Amino acid sequence: MKPYFSFQWHITDMCDQRCKHCYIFSAGNHTCLVSMKWEQMESTFYNCLDFCEVYGRTPYFYLTGGDPILHPQFWRLLEFIHEHDIKFTILGNPFHLDEQVCRRLKEYGCEKYQLSLDGLRETHDWFRKPGSYDCTLEKIGCINSAGIRSVVMTTVSKTNQMEVPRIMDVVIAAGANVFAFSRYVPSGSDLDVSMTAKEYRELLAVCDKKFKEYKAKGCQTYFNKKDHLWTLYEYETGTFVLPQNAKKGRICRGCNCGNCHLTILPNGDIYACRRVAESKVGNALEDRIADVWVTSMERYREYEHFHKCSRCKLLAWCRGCPAVAKGTNGSFYAEDPQCWADEAGELFQ
């Protein structure tokens, strides 16, 4: 099979939550909720397929919003994708899920359904809305019963960092198939929610210990080490060893921005990454995505411009999170504020 290319496709801004850390609503001035029209979705879909045909990739869609299920043409789109035999994942809310809805999602080819849990009950409901915590945990079983893999994602910041180990406990107890966390991307006025590098490294150590304890007990939940600073941690602890046959200049893994991922918004705007502010590179309703990929996307592949990572031996496997770097220090290529690697250490020699 050809390598996958993922399209994070936001088909609507409509949502029945107003999360404090949401890209759409956090600024407080989002007055127009946009949803793609059917003709625009068809055009975008075929634009994505054209891209994959040009570059020899297999398309994979992460359908999201807002909450994608609120789009009036949601089920029509799923049927359309299913007709083309393409699998997909839903990133959405729990509120509109029931056994019938989940079975229907499965019939149309939904492989995973990702929910968010951003703290224990009080913290999560403060971030999102009252009742969201209990509803999220309740719907994990509903998703599993339909044969869809349930994924729980936590956005970590100074606000909830101490709760992450307990979040793991409740997610596992609820039967989630996958658990992962990523860091909150600061947006200017809220930089105080960012953890220090030392705090984040300590959190990874605590979670790693807990992961291993659960695995030893036969836990069936898969721990997706999504944050690329896990590579630095595992290098330090001996779990990750630099491959001897790695080709110089080749990017092997790490941040997918510029490599195997694009985001498309409800107005058609193409973003290098939804988490990277001001990363618009084109518009799927106006531009051929295949052309965008080799023109305006090039500015996200200038690896020698990374202020710190370009001098690190882990450049090809890590690069931290450029979105967090951009949100904190104003540049995609700035130093990741939670990277604890010592520039006087052996990684930089």
N, C-alpha and C positions, 0 to 999 in steps of 0.2 A: 504493500500500500504506500502511496505517496505520503510524505510528511504532512501533518496537520498544520493548518493556519487558522487561528482563532479570531473571530470577529465578535467583539462585545457590542451588541446592537441594542441601543436604547430606543425602543419603539414609541415610548410615550413618557411624558413627565408626570402624568397623573399618578397620585399616590394617596393612600389614606393614612399616612404618617407624615410627620414633619420633624424628621430627625435633626438634632442639633448639629451633627457633623455631616449632613448631606450636602453634596456639591450643588444641588439644585436650589435648596431652600435656606442654607446656612447664612447667606448674605442678607436675607430678609427683604430683598427687593425683587423677587421673582414673581411677576404679576401675570405672565402669560404662560400657561401650561401647554406645551406643544405636543401633538401626536402626529405621527406620519400618516398620510392618506394611503389608501390601498395601492393606488397607482405608483406612489413613491416607494412603497415597500417592495413592490414587484421590481421596479427599476433598480433599487438598491441591492436586492437579492441577486439579480442577474449580473450586476456590476461586481459583486463579490465572487460569483462563479467564474466570471471572465478573468478576474485576477488570478484565481487558483489554476485556471487552464493555462494562463500565460507562464506562471512560475512553477507549475508542476506540483501543486499542493492539493490536499484534501480539505474542503471547507468544514469548519466547525463553528456553530453559533452559540454564543452565550446571550440569551434573550433577557433583557432587563428593562428598567425604566428609571424613575418611578417604579410602579408595579405593573409589569407587562400584561397581566391578566385583566387589567382595567381597560386596556385598549379595545375599542368596539370590534376590531377585526382580528383579535388575538387568535381565536380558534380557526379562523380562515387562514391565517398565516401558518399556523402549525400544520394544517392539512396540506398546504402548499409546499412546505418544507418536506413533509413526509412523502409527498408524491415524487420528490426528487431524491428520496432515500438518503437524507442527510440527518445525522443525529445532532442533538442540541442539549444544552443545559439551561435551566431557568434560574435566574437570580431574582427572587421576589419575596413578598410578604406571606405570612401564614394565614391571613384572615379569610381568604376566599377558598381555602382548601377543604375538601371533604373527600370521602372515599370515592364518590363518583367522579369528581374532578381529577383526582390523582390517577384513577384508572384510565380516564380519557387522555391525560397527559402521556401516560405510558403507551397507549395505543398509537399515538402520533410520533413516538420515538424519543421521548424525553428520557435522558439517561440519568441526570442528576438534578436535584432541586436544592438550591442553596438558600439557607435562612441565616439571619444575623442574630447574634446574642452578644450584647455589648456590656454585660455585667450581670451581677445577681439581680434579683427582682427589682429592688429599689433603684439601682443605678440604670439598669436597662430601660425600665419604664420611664425614667427621667429623660434619658436620651431620646426615646421613641414616643411611646404613649402608654397610658395606664392599661394594663391587661395584656400588653404585647409579650411580656416574658412568659406567662403561663400558656398563652396561645401558641407561641413558638415551640415550646417543649412538647406540647400536646400533639402538634401536627407532625412531629418527627415520625411517630408510629404510623400515621396515616400515609405518609410518603413511602415508608419502608414496605408497608403492606401491599402497595401497588407494584412493587418491584423496581422502584426508582431509588437510586442511592441518595440518601439524605446527607447534606453537607451543612455544617454549622461554621460560620466565619465570625470571628471576633475582631473588632477594630480596637487596637490597644493604644492607650495614652496614659499620661500620668493620672488621669481621673480614675481609671479602672485597673491599673496594672497589678495592684495587690489582689484583685479578685480573679485573675486569670486561672490560677491553679484550681480554685473552687468551680469556676465555669467549666473547666475540663471535667470535673467530677459529675456535675449535673448533666452535661451533654452526653457523657458515656452512660450514665444511669438511664437516660432517656432513649438510648439505643442508636445514636447518630452513627452513620457509617464512616463519616469523615469529619475531622475537626482541624481547623487551621486558624491562625491569626496573622493579621498584618498591622502595620502601624498607621496611626492617624496622620493625615497630611495637613500640616498647619496652613492656615489661610490668612496670615497677617496679624490680626489683632489677638489671636489666641495662642501665641507661641509658648505661653507658660504651661500648656498642657503637654509639651514634649518632655520625654524622659532624658536623663543624661545617658551618655554611652555606658557608664558604669552600671547604672540602674538597669539598662536594657540587657546587658551581658549577664547580670545576675538573674534576671527573669528567664532568659534562655536556659541558664544552668538549672534553675528550679524546674522548669517545664521538661527539660531533657531527662532529668532524674525521674520525674513523674511518668513521662512517656514509657521509659524503660521498665518501671515497676508495673505499670498496667500491662505492657506487652508480656512480661514474665508470667502474669496471671492468666494469659490467654485472651486478653481483651481484643474484641473484634473491630473496634474503632481504629481507623487508619489516621495517623497523625501526619498531616501534610505540612512539612516544614517550608512554608510558602515564602517567608522572608529570606532574602538572599544572604543576610548576615548570618544565617545558620551555617553557611559555607565557611565563614571565618571561624565560627565557634567550633565546627567539626574539624577544621584544620588544626586548631589549637589542641583539641582533645584527641587527635589521632584517628578520628573516624574517616576523614577525607584526606587523601594523599594526592599530591599533584601527579598526574599521569606522566610517565616518562616519554611517551610517544606523541605528546601534544604538539601540534604544529604551531609555530610562532605566528602570531597575528590572527589566528582563528578564534572566534568567540564560541565557546563550547556550551555554556549555559549561563544562568544568572538572569538579570532583568531582560524580559522579552521585548521591551520597547525597541522598535526598529528591526526586530528579528522575525517574530512569528505572531504578531498581534497588532490589531488596530481597533479603535473604538469609533462607532458611528452614532451620532446623536439624532434625536427625533426631527431636527431641521435639516438633516443630511450632513452636517459638519463632520469631517473626519478628524479625529484626534490621535496623535501618536500614542497617548495613554490618557484615559479619563482622569487618572489621579494627578497628572501633570498639568498644572494651570497653564493656560495660554498655549496649548500644544496643537492648535488647529493647523492641519497641513493641507486641507482641501475640503471639498463637499461632494458627497457621493451622488447627489442629484445633478451635479454640474460637471464633475470631473471623472475621468476614467481612473479608478483606484490603481490599476496596474501602472499608470503613468505617475501618479502621486508617489508611489512606492520608490521610484528611482529618481525623484526630483526633490520635492520639499521634505520628504522623509529622511533624506541624507543627513540633515543637520542633527539627527538623533543617533548617528552612527560614527561620530567623530571621537572615537574612544581615546585618542591621544590627548583630548581636551579635558578629560576628567582630572580635576585638580589633585586629588589624592590617589584615586584608583589606578591612574595611568602608570604610576610608579610601583604598584603593588604586584606581587607575583600571582595574586588571585584575580587579576583583572578579567581573565577569560571565563571565570567561573562565578563571579560575585557581582561587583559594582554596587552593592548595597541597594538603596532605593532612591533613584534620581528624583522621584516625585517628592519625597520627603526633603531631599536636598533643595529642590526648587522652592518648596513651600517655606522652608526655614531660611535659606540663604539667597534665594532669588535667582539661582541658576541651575539648570538641569545637570551641569557638570561640576557643581560645587561639592564639597565634602559632605558625605552623609553624617548628620549630627550625632547619630547613635553608633557610628563605627568607632570601635575602641582600639583598632590596630595601631600599634606604636610605630610612627614613621622612622624611629631610630632602630627599630627591630629588624629581624632577619628577613621579614617579608619584603622589605624595601632595599635590601642590599644586592 
